[in-house]
């Protein structure tokens, strides 16, 4: 079968995304033609999320992924939202039916969970405390993934206190009292946790900085970042320099992409091939960026 399929990504600062390579190669492996179109809010001044979603429907897209800063904002725009995405409070995958109806899902949760299990195993965090920096769309999915993995207590830090409080309420509703609380001092918190996740966009190419207090990281910690542009953020490099185990966002990207591909196409992606495709595309991108 050689049926063309059009999907895309809506978000800001996405020109270096590897999602097009992953989707298009997965389609080729399944004997299909696929095209993945980037709709970058930074390159489309004046265009809103609602307008781009409407345009995708009119153009016959099979679906879109959504990323920062759209994962929470897109929910009320959809005809239907999966129970899991409703629970998380964020959507990163929108399937568009042939009649134009939209259904939101979240594959970031399974993406982070699978990446963590593959890298370190759930035992690295089971019955322990963890610190989450960033309570936006990505942070919400990571929070639920960490609880899935068996985190005993999740400390949530965000520059917006109300956003952190909202995530704690969502986690409490799903997992019970005492499983999450707002943290205002991440440096102090690192002395009480097994590891930390950066779920903010800070550290991405074009968004410099490091939202995690690196001086408080020790060799006993694990450190994860949801960012994969660059493959190793300043946080990951600093964590490794301090002897900590560190994981960038590549694994999460690959696993969530495989889950999104199945939602869009009904087909199961070849994960090993997708990992190889990611590695090749990332290497080419890093060379072009001259990022070590």
Backbone bond lengths (Angstrom), bond angles and torsions (degrees), N, CA, C in turn:
res aa  C-N    CA-C-N  psi(-1)  N-CA   C-N-CA  omega(-1)  CA-C   N-CA-C  phi
1 X - - - 1.457 - - 1.522 109.08 -
2 X 1.335 117.74 137.83 1.453 121.42 -178.45 1.520 109.53 -132.12
3 X 1.334 114.34 64.14 1.453 121.31 -176.10 1.517 109.51 -96.56
4 X 1.332 116.75 127.02 1.451 120.40 -179.71 1.513 111.22 -72.74
5 X 1.325 116.13 145.09 1.455 121.41 177.73 1.519 108.67 -138.99
6 X 1.326 115.57 133.98 1.455 122.40 -178.28 1.525 109.13 -114.50
7 X 1.333 116.51 122.20 1.458 121.99 172.92 1.524 107.63 -134.68
8 X 1.324 117.08 178.63 1.453 118.05 -178.46 1.511 112.85 -165.36
9 X 1.324 114.24 -174.05 1.460 122.50 -179.09 1.518 108.62 -133.99
10 X 1.336 115.67 131.10 1.460 121.89 176.51 1.525 108.06 -114.02
11 X 1.326 115.93 126.85 1.457 119.90 178.60 1.512 110.19 172.63
12 X 1.327 115.39 -175.49 1.462 121.51 179.78 1.526 110.51 -107.15
13 X 1.322 115.76 147.54 1.469 121.43 175.16 1.534 111.24 58.01
14 X 1.329 117.10 49.84 1.469 120.82 -173.12 1.530 113.95 -114.22
15 X 1.329 117.48 11.07 1.463 118.82 -175.08 1.523 113.55 -62.74
16 X 1.326 118.05 -24.84 1.463 121.12 -179.62 1.525 112.35 -97.77
17 X 1.330 117.28 13.55 1.461 120.83 179.32 1.529 111.06 -60.44
18 X 1.323 116.41 143.07 1.463 121.48 175.45 1.527 112.06 -98.24
19 X 1.318 117.34 3.65 1.461 120.60 179.63 1.528 113.25 -59.37
20 X 1.350 119.73 -38.49 1.464 117.95 177.42 1.522 112.58 -58.68
21 X 1.329 117.28 -44.38 1.466 120.57 -179.63 1.523 111.00 -62.55
22 X 1.336 117.01 -42.11 1.460 120.36 -177.85 1.525 111.34 -66.08
23 X 1.335 116.77 -47.22 1.464 119.61 -177.22 1.522 111.82 -67.95
24 X 1.305 116.30 -45.80 1.466 119.27 -175.36 1.525 111.53 -67.11
25 X 1.330 117.44 -36.82 1.465 119.09 177.40 1.521 110.90 -71.00
26 X 1.338 117.28 -37.80 1.462 119.88 177.76 1.528 110.64 -62.98
27 X 1.316 116.48 -38.03 1.466 119.92 175.47 1.523 110.73 -63.40
28 X 1.335 116.53 -45.67 1.461 120.52 -179.95 1.520 111.21 -59.88
29 X 1.330 116.31 -39.12 1.464 120.44 179.24 1.523 111.51 -64.29
30 X 1.335 115.97 -28.30 1.466 121.13 179.47 1.527 112.43 -92.39
31 X 1.333 116.90 6.23 1.452 120.46 179.17 1.514 113.79 76.57
32 X 1.317 116.70 25.96 1.467 121.22 -179.46 1.528 110.38 -120.76
33 X 1.309 114.76 158.23 1.454 120.46 170.56 1.519 108.11 -95.01
34 X 1.309 116.18 131.79 1.453 119.67 178.82 1.510 110.60 -139.91
35 X 1.314 116.52 145.82 1.463 121.14 175.86 1.512 108.49 -131.52
36 X 1.336 115.38 135.03 1.466 122.05 -177.85 1.529 107.78 -117.87
37 X 1.320 115.99 116.13 1.465 122.61 -171.25 1.522 110.69 -106.34
38 X 1.332 116.73 129.89 1.457 121.98 178.22 1.524 110.67 -88.62
39 X 1.332 115.69 126.07 1.461 121.95 176.21 1.524 107.53 -115.88
40 X 1.325 114.40 89.04 1.458 122.49 -170.65 1.528 109.92 -90.54
41 X 1.324 116.62 117.23 1.460 120.94 -178.89 1.520 111.71 -60.46
42 X 1.335 116.60 -27.42 1.464 119.88 178.28 1.527 112.10 -73.26
43 X 1.326 116.65 -22.66 1.467 121.07 -178.96 1.526 112.32 -100.65
44 X 1.340 116.32 -4.12 1.470 121.03 -177.52 1.527 109.31 -125.34
45 X 1.333 117.10 66.21 1.465 120.31 -176.09 1.521 112.03 -58.00
46 X 1.319 113.89 132.47 1.461 119.46 179.53 1.510 114.35 91.18
47 X 1.329 117.53 -14.46 1.460 120.12 178.77 1.517 109.43 -87.97
48 X 1.305 116.94 133.53 1.459 121.77 -177.63 1.521 110.88 -99.74
49 X 1.316 115.40 165.77 1.465 121.17 175.22 1.523 110.59 -56.52
50 X 1.314 117.28 -45.28 1.468 120.92 -178.83 1.523 111.16 -61.19
51 X 1.333 116.42 -40.69 1.463 119.88 -179.68 1.527 111.56 -67.57
52 X 1.326 116.53 -39.90 1.460 119.62 -179.48 1.524 111.26 -70.03
53 X 1.308 116.80 -37.02 1.470 119.77 176.64 1.523 110.27 -65.41
54 X 1.323 116.50 -41.86 1.466 120.37 177.46 1.516 111.28 -63.41
55 X 1.329 116.80 -39.74 1.461 120.79 179.10 1.523 111.08 -64.51
56 X 1.332 116.54 -38.82 1.465 120.55 178.17 1.524 110.57 -63.58
57 X 1.309 117.36 -38.42 1.468 120.87 178.28 1.531 110.45 -64.78
58 X 1.326 115.96 -46.87 1.465 120.49 -178.25 1.526 110.77 -64.02
59 X 1.331 116.68 -36.64 1.468 121.38 -177.32 1.523 113.36 -77.43
60 X 1.315 116.78 -5.27 1.458 119.75 177.90 1.515 114.92 84.05
61 X 1.325 117.28 23.87 1.463 120.11 175.38 1.534 109.76 -60.80
62 X 1.341 116.04 145.37 1.467 120.51 173.68 1.517 110.82 -80.85
63 X 1.329 115.57 -16.57 1.446 119.39 178.21 1.513 111.05 167.61
64 X 1.320 115.05 173.57 1.463 121.39 175.99 1.516 109.23 -140.74
65 X 1.314 114.93 147.57 1.459 120.20 163.41 1.521 107.30 -88.71
66 X 1.312 116.58 152.75 1.456 120.77 174.74 1.528 107.88 -128.26
67 X 1.313 115.89 140.79 1.461 120.52 179.76 1.514 109.15 -133.07
68 X 1.324 116.00 -170.73 1.460 121.72 -177.46 1.527 110.52 -50.24
69 X 1.350 118.51 131.99 1.465 128.82 4.13 1.528 112.82 -106.06
70 X 1.311 117.94 40.83 1.467 121.57 -166.94 1.530 115.59 -109.88
71 X 1.311 118.48 -6.17 1.467 120.40 -168.47 1.525 113.92 -65.85
72 X 1.314 116.41 -31.95 1.459 119.39 176.69 1.528 111.00 -91.77
73 X 1.326 116.13 -38.06 1.469 120.69 -176.03 1.519 112.76 -63.77
74 X 1.353 117.99 -26.35 1.454 120.42 -174.85 1.527 113.26 -75.80
75 X 1.324 118.48 -20.55 1.468 120.87 -173.15 1.535 113.99 -52.63
76 X 1.349 119.54 -52.38 1.466 118.93 -177.00 1.522 114.47 -69.89
77 X 1.335 117.37 -8.02 1.459 121.04 -179.32 1.527 112.61 -88.36
78 X 1.334 116.88 -6.33 1.461 121.05 -171.85 1.520 112.14 -99.16
79 X 1.328 115.23 151.15 1.463 120.22 178.07 1.522 111.63 -72.69
80 X 1.323 116.07 -32.26 1.459 121.52 -177.67 1.525 108.53 -149.88
81 X 1.327 115.76 146.77 1.461 121.89 177.20 1.520 108.06 -132.23
82 X 1.312 117.23 132.89 1.457 120.57 -178.56 1.526 110.19 -61.09
83 X 1.331 117.61 151.63 1.467 120.02 178.36 1.530 112.28 -55.95
84 X 1.335 117.61 -38.75 1.458 120.10 -179.66 1.522 111.07 -65.41
85 X 1.328 117.62 -43.58 1.457 120.60 179.20 1.527 110.99 -66.43
86 X 1.329 117.02 -35.36 1.462 120.49 175.65 1.522 110.11 -62.95
87 X 1.324 116.19 -43.11 1.461 121.08 179.67 1.523 111.19 -62.38
88 X 1.333 116.13 -45.23 1.457 121.34 179.84 1.525 110.83 -68.55
89 X 1.323 116.34 -38.20 1.458 120.94 -177.09 1.505 113.31 86.65
90 X 1.345 115.99 22.21 1.461 120.37 -179.83 1.526 109.17 -153.97
91 X 1.328 115.13 147.63 1.470 122.77 179.32 1.519 108.25 -125.51
92 X 1.329 116.61 136.66 1.469 119.03 172.73 1.518 112.38 -124.38
93 X 1.335 117.21 -3.62 1.461 121.41 -178.45 1.522 108.92 -137.36
94 X 1.330 116.10 124.86 1.464 121.46 179.52 1.519 108.71 -122.08
95 X 1.314 116.06 115.51 1.462 121.27 174.19 1.531 108.28 -86.29
96 X 1.333 115.97 137.36 1.467 121.18 179.00 1.522 108.49 -116.43
97 X 1.327 116.38 118.98 1.455 121.24 -178.85 1.520 112.14 -73.59
98 X 1.316 115.66 167.86 1.469 119.93 179.87 1.524 111.04 -63.36
99 X 1.334 116.43 -22.66 1.464 120.37 177.50 1.525 112.13 -91.09
100 X 1.343 116.63 3.93 1.455 120.83 177.56 1.515 115.11 89.97
101 X 1.325 117.84 -2.01 1.463 119.51 178.98 1.526 110.10 -71.25
102 X 1.314 115.32 148.76 1.459 120.84 -175.09 1.525 111.02 -118.01
103 X 1.332 115.39 139.05 1.464 121.01 176.67 1.521 109.14 -132.92
104 X 1.322 115.84 124.08 1.450 121.13 -178.09 1.516 112.74 -93.09
105 X 1.311 115.58 145.29 1.467 122.34 176.82 1.521 108.18 -140.87
106 X 1.318 115.57 170.24 1.464 120.12 177.39 1.518 108.98 -128.63
107 X 1.328 116.93 116.48 1.459 121.21 177.53 1.526 111.46 -108.04
108 X 1.337 117.12 -1.22 1.464 120.51 177.26 1.532 111.14 -66.43
109 X 1.319 115.98 -36.29 1.472 119.92 -178.48 1.523 111.14 -60.83
110 X 1.324 116.10 -52.84 1.459 119.02 179.10 1.522 110.24 -67.90
111 X 1.341 117.28 -31.72 1.449 120.41 179.00 1.511 112.45 -61.81
112 X 1.335 116.93 -48.06 1.463 119.77 179.49 1.521 110.73 -68.69
113 X 1.326 116.55 -42.33 1.473 120.08 -178.46 1.527 111.10 -59.26
114 X 1.319 116.80 -46.82 1.468 120.50 -179.52 1.526 111.33 -65.88
115 X 1.329 116.97 -39.95 1.461 120.09 179.15 1.522 110.68 -63.13
116 X 1.323 116.87 -43.13 1.463 121.32 -179.66 1.523 110.85 -64.68
117 X 1.329 115.95 -46.10 1.465 119.78 179.90 1.520 111.38 -62.01
118 X 1.326 116.38 -39.86 1.460 120.29 -179.78 1.528 111.52 -67.54
119 X 1.324 116.12 -40.46 1.467 120.96 -176.29 1.525 112.67 -75.23
120 X 1.327 116.26 -46.14 1.470 119.33 -170.40 1.529 114.26 -129.69
121 X 1.327 118.27 -18.63 1.457 120.73 -174.54 1.518 110.62 84.28
122 X 1.324 116.58 148.38 1.466 120.89 -177.45 1.522 111.87 -62.21
123 X 1.336 117.77 -24.85 1.464 120.34 -178.74 1.524 112.05 -60.63
124 X 1.335 117.59 -21.36 1.463 120.94 -179.61 1.524 112.19 -66.14
125 X 1.316 116.64 -17.25 1.468 119.22 -176.39 1.527 113.15 -134.01
126 X 1.321 117.69 -11.19 1.470 120.11 -176.26 1.522 111.22 -60.21
127 X 1.336 114.95 131.73 1.472 122.77 178.31 1.528 113.03 62.48
128 X 1.327 116.53 22.86 1.451 121.25 177.61 1.532 109.48 -122.73
129 X 1.322 115.57 173.57 1.463 120.74 177.74 1.521 109.59 -98.39
130 X 1.318 115.18 151.27 1.463 121.07 178.21 1.521 109.06 -139.76
131 X 1.331 115.12 153.86 1.460 122.13 178.15 1.515 109.68 -109.35
132 X 1.310 116.31 130.03 1.463 122.71 176.06 1.518 108.66 -113.41
133 X 1.323 116.45 122.77 1.464 121.53 177.13 1.517 107.68 -106.16
134 X 1.317 116.20 110.81 1.467 121.32 -177.44 1.511 110.88 112.53
135 X 1.326 116.83 115.18 1.461 121.30 -176.21 1.526 112.09 -117.34
136 X 1.344 115.69 25.42 1.462 120.02 176.74 1.512 111.61 -82.75
137 X 1.328 117.02 -152.59 1.457 120.95 -175.34 1.514 113.75 -59.49
138 X 1.337 117.43 -47.72 1.458 120.28 178.60 1.515 110.78 -67.66
139 X 1.340 116.78 -41.92 1.454 120.73 -179.83 1.513 113.02 -60.63
140 X 1.312 116.63 -36.88 1.460 119.66 178.69 1.533 110.93 -61.64
141 X 1.325 116.75 -45.07 1.463 119.85 179.52 1.521 111.25 -65.63
142 X 1.338 116.75 -41.75 1.459 120.49 179.49 1.520 110.82 -64.03
143 X 1.324 117.35 -39.10 1.464 120.45 178.59 1.523 111.19 -57.71
144 X 1.304 116.32 -47.82 1.461 119.81 -179.52 1.527 111.09 -67.31
145 X 1.332 116.81 -36.20 1.462 119.90 177.29 1.528 110.98 -63.35
146 X 1.331 117.03 -41.53 1.463 120.57 179.46 1.533 111.00 -64.45
147 X 1.313 116.44 -39.82 1.471 118.80 176.34 1.526 110.55 -66.62
148 X 1.333 117.34 -37.71 1.472 120.61 174.49 1.521 110.88 -57.16
149 X 1.324 116.21 -38.00 1.457 122.40 -177.21 1.524 112.35 -75.78
150 X 1.326 116.39 -9.79 1.455 119.59 175.51 1.510 116.21 105.61
151 X 1.342 117.48 13.33 1.462 119.87 176.27 1.527 109.49 -54.70
152 X 1.313 115.41 134.39 1.461 120.10 -179.40 1.523 111.51 -79.23
153 X 1.341 115.34 -46.84 1.463 121.00 -179.51 1.519 109.18 -137.36
154 X 1.316 116.43 128.13 1.461 121.59 178.49 1.518 108.96 -108.18
155 X 1.324 115.65 122.23 1.456 121.63 176.29 1.529 107.85 -97.75
156 X 1.315 117.15 124.70 1.463 122.41 -172.91 1.513 110.06 -112.96
157 X 1.321 115.70 120.51 1.464 121.36 177.80 1.525 109.60 -118.34
158 X 1.309 115.74 133.30 1.464 121.43 175.17 1.520 108.25 -149.73
159 X 1.340 116.63 146.41 1.455 119.96 178.26 1.521 111.57 -63.24
160 X 1.327 116.16 -22.37 1.460 121.90 175.86 1.530 108.01 -100.70
161 X 1.325 119.21 101.50 1.468 121.21 -175.68 1.523 113.82 -57.46
162 X 1.337 117.06 -36.24 1.466 119.09 -178.73 1.525 111.11 -67.21
163 X 1.334 116.50 -31.90 1.462 120.21 177.58 1.527 110.28 -68.40
164 X 1.324 117.11 -42.16 1.463 120.97 176.71 1.528 110.54 -63.21
165 X 1.316 116.49 -42.08 1.463 120.33 -179.87 1.527 111.23 -63.91
166 X 1.326 116.58 -39.00 1.462 120.24 179.92 1.528 110.92 -64.56
167 X 1.323 117.12 -39.91 1.461 119.98 178.51 1.528 110.72 -67.36
168 X 1.315 117.34 -41.05 1.471 120.18 177.76 1.524 110.27 -60.21
169 X 1.315 117.40 -40.92 1.472 120.31 177.74 1.525 110.98 -62.33
170 X 1.336 117.25 -41.60 1.458 120.86 -179.45 1.530 111.14 -64.84
171 X 1.332 116.34 -43.45 1.464 120.47 179.07 1.528 110.57 -65.44
172 X 1.324 116.53 -41.78 1.463 120.92 179.07 1.517 111.03 -62.02
173 X 1.327 116.28 -41.35 1.461 120.48 178.99 1.523 111.67 -61.87
174 X 1.320 116.46 -36.71 1.461 120.92 -176.79 1.521 113.59 -84.91
175 X 1.341 117.41 -36.50 1.471 120.75 -170.91 1.523 114.59 -117.14
176 X 1.332 117.34 -8.38 1.456 119.60 177.13 1.521 113.59 105.01
177 X 1.333 115.10 164.79 1.461 121.78 -177.47 1.525 110.96 -62.87
178 X 1.315 114.73 146.97 1.450 121.00 172.77 1.514 115.81 84.43
179 X 1.330 118.06 -1.59 1.462 120.17 -176.84 1.530 113.03 -88.07
180 X 1.330 117.17 -14.81 1.471 120.55 -179.97 1.511 109.46 -150.59
181 X 1.341 114.74 147.95 1.466 119.43 174.49 1.518 109.49 -153.35
182 X 1.317 115.21 157.31 1.458 121.55 -179.78 1.524 108.91 -73.63
183 X 1.318 116.12 138.31 1.468 122.24 178.14 1.530 108.65 -119.65
184 X 1.321 117.01 124.27 1.466 120.67 -179.23 1.521 112.60 -98.60
185 X 1.339 117.64 -14.24 1.465 121.21 -177.54 1.532 109.30 -126.37
186 X 1.345 117.29 86.76 1.463 119.32 -175.65 1.522 113.47 -64.29
187 X 1.320 118.10 -31.41 1.467 120.07 179.32 1.521 110.23 -63.80
188 X 1.316 116.93 -45.75 1.463 120.59 178.19 1.519 110.94 -66.22
189 X 1.336 115.71 -36.77 1.467 119.90 -178.22 1.520 112.10 -63.01
190 X 1.325 117.49 -32.07 1.462 120.20 -177.23 1.527 112.41 -62.56
191 X 1.312 117.57 -21.87 1.466 119.60 177.12 1.527 111.57 -75.13
192 X 1.351 117.00 -11.33 1.455 120.86 -174.28 1.527 113.41 -115.97
193 X 1.332 117.15 4.60 1.464 119.61 -175.03 1.522 111.48 -124.98
194 X 1.344 115.02 161.87 1.471 120.40 177.59 1.518 111.65 -80.94
195 X 1.330 115.92 -27.76 1.450 118.41 -177.25 1.508 112.64 -169.40
196 X 1.340 115.74 178.35 1.460 121.88 -174.33 1.523 109.62 -141.57
197 X 1.335 115.59 146.12 1.458 122.25 174.74 1.521 109.11 -121.21
198 X 1.333 116.24 129.97 1.459 120.38 168.76 1.520 107.70 -90.79
199 X 1.327 116.34 113.84 1.459 121.36 177.62 1.521 110.90 -115.01
200 X 1.329 116.67 22.68 1.464 121.47 173.66 1.523 108.57 -97.33
201 X 1.334 117.83 166.25 1.467 119.93 175.05 1.522 112.78 -82.09
202 X 1.325 118.05 -2.31 1.461 121.33 -178.45 1.528 109.27 -69.73
203 X 1.310 114.78 125.32 1.455 120.75 -175.27 1.512 112.43 114.56
204 X 1.349 115.97 -15.02 1.454 119.99 174.24 1.522 110.42 -66.84
205 X 1.325 115.24 157.04 1.447 119.98 170.90 1.525 107.80 -57.42
206 X 1.303 117.07 123.28 1.459 121.14 -178.72 1.516 113.53 96.56
207 X 1.343 116.99 -11.60 1.471 121.12 177.78 1.528 106.75 -131.14
208 X 1.319 116.87 74.99 1.465 120.10 -173.35 1.517 112.92 -68.23
209 X 1.326 114.71 159.16 1.454 120.62 176.86 1.517 111.14 128.35
210 X 1.316 114.84 178.81 1.460 121.78 179.29 1.527 108.01 -146.98
211 X 1.327 118.11 110.04 1.463 120.33 -174.61 1.526 114.44 -81.81
212 X 1.336 117.83 -3.93 1.468 121.74 -177.98 1.529 109.11 -105.93
213 X 1.336 118.56 132.50 1.468 121.03 179.30 1.524 111.49 -70.55
214 X 1.322 115.49 94.40 1.465 121.99 -172.19 1.526 112.44 -60.25
215 X 1.328 117.75 -33.32 1.457 120.77 -177.16 1.522 112.61 -62.00
216 X 1.330 116.53 -20.11 1.463 120.24 -179.33 1.532 112.56 -92.26
217 X 1.323 117.71 -3.63 1.467 121.52 178.26 1.519 109.28 -80.54
218 X 1.323 116.22 136.43 1.460 121.52 178.83 1.522 109.84 -125.85
219 X 1.320 115.47 175.64 1.460 120.99 -177.88 1.526 112.73 -65.84
220 X 1.318 117.96 -18.27 1.471 119.19 -179.60 1.530 112.91 -82.25
221 X 1.319 117.63 -10.16 1.462 121.70 -176.74 1.534 112.72 -84.97
222 X 1.332 114.98 154.20 1.458 120.75 159.25 1.532 106.86 -105.39
223 X 1.317 116.44 147.90 1.468 121.64 -177.50 1.529 108.39 -134.55
224 X 1.328 116.74 126.75 1.466 121.49 179.67 1.519 110.06 -124.38
225 X 1.329 114.80 147.84 1.463 121.62 177.59 1.522 107.00 -130.62
226 X 1.329 117.65 136.69 1.466 119.77 178.16 1.522 111.50 -79.87
227 X 1.327 117.77 -11.32 1.462 122.59 -176.39 1.527 110.25 -79.47
228 X 1.340 116.08 139.78 1.466 119.76 173.75 1.535 112.13 -127.68
229 X 1.334 115.95 10.66 1.466 121.18 174.90 1.521 108.33 -127.60
230 X 1.325 119.02 93.08 1.467 128.61 7.21 1.528 112.17 -78.88
231 X 1.327 115.96 171.24 1.460 119.91 -179.93 1.519 111.27 -60.75
232 X 1.313 116.66 -37.66 1.460 120.93 176.19 1.519 109.11 -120.32
233 X 1.321 115.76 110.11 1.457 120.89 177.55 1.531 109.19 -75.64
234 X 1.326 115.21 171.35 1.465 119.17 175.16 1.519 110.75 -58.50
235 X 1.331 116.83 -35.52 1.467 120.52 178.03 1.523 111.17 -60.98
236 X 1.304 117.21 -48.02 1.466 121.06 -178.39 1.525 110.58 -64.08
237 X 1.317 117.14 -42.91 1.464 120.47 178.72 1.525 110.88 -62.67
238 X 1.331 116.66 -43.03 1.458 120.45 -179.02 1.521 111.24 -67.58
239 X 1.336 116.55 -39.05 1.464 119.95 179.66 1.522 110.57 -63.37
240 X 1.334 116.51 -43.62 1.466 119.75 178.51 1.532 110.61 -63.45
241 X 1.321 116.21 -39.53 1.460 119.97 179.68 1.519 111.86 -62.63
242 X 1.325 116.41 -26.13 1.465 120.72 179.42 1.531 111.92 -93.49
243 X 1.340 116.42 6.60 1.457 120.80 174.91 1.509 115.48 89.33
244 X 1.341 117.59 3.71 1.454 120.74 -179.11 1.526 111.03 -80.78
245 X 1.308 116.07 155.73 1.460 121.30 170.04 1.522 107.42 -74.57
246 X 1.309 117.89 135.23 1.463 119.83 -174.69 1.522 111.44 -137.33
247 X 1.333 115.84 144.02 1.466 122.77 -177.99 1.518 109.20 -138.88
248 X 1.330 116.61 121.53 1.458 121.14 174.21 1.523 111.01 -78.93
249 X 1.330 115.98 -171.46 1.457 120.83 -173.02 1.513 116.14 -88.49
250 X 1.340 118.78 5.52 1.461 120.39 -176.11 1.524 112.16 -59.95
251 X 1.321 117.20 -48.25 1.469 120.23 -177.25 1.514 112.34 -61.58
252 X 1.320 116.39 -42.81 1.463 120.26 177.78 1.519 110.62 -60.87
253 X 1.346 116.34 -43.02 1.461 120.90 179.61 1.526 111.06 -59.20
254 X 1.312 116.39 -47.11 1.471 120.83 -176.67 1.519 111.12 -65.24
255 X 1.316 117.27 -47.71 1.469 120.13 -177.07 1.528 112.11 -67.26
256 X 1.340 117.59 -38.80 1.468 118.40 178.10 1.520 110.27 -69.63
257 X 1.343 116.81 -33.88 1.466 119.94 178.87 1.520 111.09 -65.78
258 X 1.330 116.32 -38.97 1.466 119.85 178.09 1.522 110.57 -63.73
259 X 1.336 116.56 -41.36 1.463 120.09 179.22 1.525 111.05 -68.18
260 X 1.327 117.71 -39.26 1.464 121.00 177.61 1.526 110.82 -65.73
261 X 1.320 116.63 -40.54 1.467 120.99 178.39 1.524 110.56 -57.72
262 X 1.317 116.74 -41.19 1.466 119.68 179.19 1.525 110.97 -65.92
263 X 1.337 116.97 -38.11 1.470 119.95 177.92 1.522 110.52 -65.06
264 X 1.321 117.38 -43.42 1.461 121.14 -177.89 1.526 112.62 -69.15
265 X 1.331 117.52 -38.89 1.464 121.19 -169.19 1.518 115.03 -112.20
266 X 1.336 117.48 -19.84 1.455 120.69 -172.96 1.518 112.83 79.11
267 X 1.340 116.78 5.96 1.458 122.06 -177.99 1.527 110.57 -109.40
268 X 1.326 115.66 152.90 1.456 121.16 177.36 1.527 109.22 -91.73
269 X 1.305 116.83 124.13 1.467 121.03 -179.41 1.522 110.52 -73.45
270 X 1.319 115.73 149.90 1.459 122.43 172.93 1.529 106.62 -79.84
271 X 1.335 116.22 102.41 1.460 120.27 -172.59 1.529 111.79 -63.65
272 X 1.326 117.11 -40.28 1.468 119.64 -179.95 1.524 110.40 -62.87
273 X 1.329 116.60 -41.65 1.465 119.31 177.78 1.525 110.50 -65.99
274 X 1.335 116.78 -39.34 1.458 120.09 179.58 1.530 110.83 -63.74
275 X 1.322 117.13 -38.32 1.464 120.52 176.81 1.529 110.94 -63.66
276 X 1.325 116.06 -41.21 1.461 120.39 178.89 1.532 110.75 -65.88
277 X 1.327 116.02 -42.80 1.460 120.79 178.52 1.520 110.83 -61.32
278 X 1.323 115.51 -43.48 1.467 120.10 178.81 1.518 110.19 -60.31
279 X 1.333 116.87 -47.44 1.461 120.88 -177.60 1.527 111.16 -59.95
280 X 1.320 116.49 -42.94 1.460 120.38 -179.20 1.521 111.25 -67.75
281 X 1.345 116.24 -44.51 1.464 120.08 -179.36 1.523 110.81 -67.65
282 X 1.324 116.83 -38.07 1.458 120.56 179.60 1.527 110.58 -66.70
283 X 1.323 116.92 -41.24 1.461 120.29 179.15 1.524 110.84 -62.12
284 X 1.332 116.29 -42.49 1.463 120.00 178.44 1.523 110.73 -64.94
285 X 1.315 116.21 -40.92 1.463 119.84 179.45 1.530 111.33 -65.60
286 X 1.329 115.97 -43.87 1.466 119.38 -178.98 1.530 110.69 -62.79
287 X 1.338 116.55 -37.92 1.469 119.09 177.02 1.513 110.90 -62.96
288 X 1.330 115.73 -40.94 1.468 119.08 -178.70 1.523 111.46 -68.76
289 X 1.331 116.01 -28.43 1.468 120.23 -179.46 1.523 111.44 -88.43
290 X 1.349 115.54 -13.65 1.461 121.42 -174.08 1.510 110.60 56.05
291 X 1.372 114.66 44.93 1.456 121.45 179.10 1.516 107.11 -106.13
292 X 1.301 116.98 126.27 1.465 120.82 -179.93 1.502 110.53 -90.30
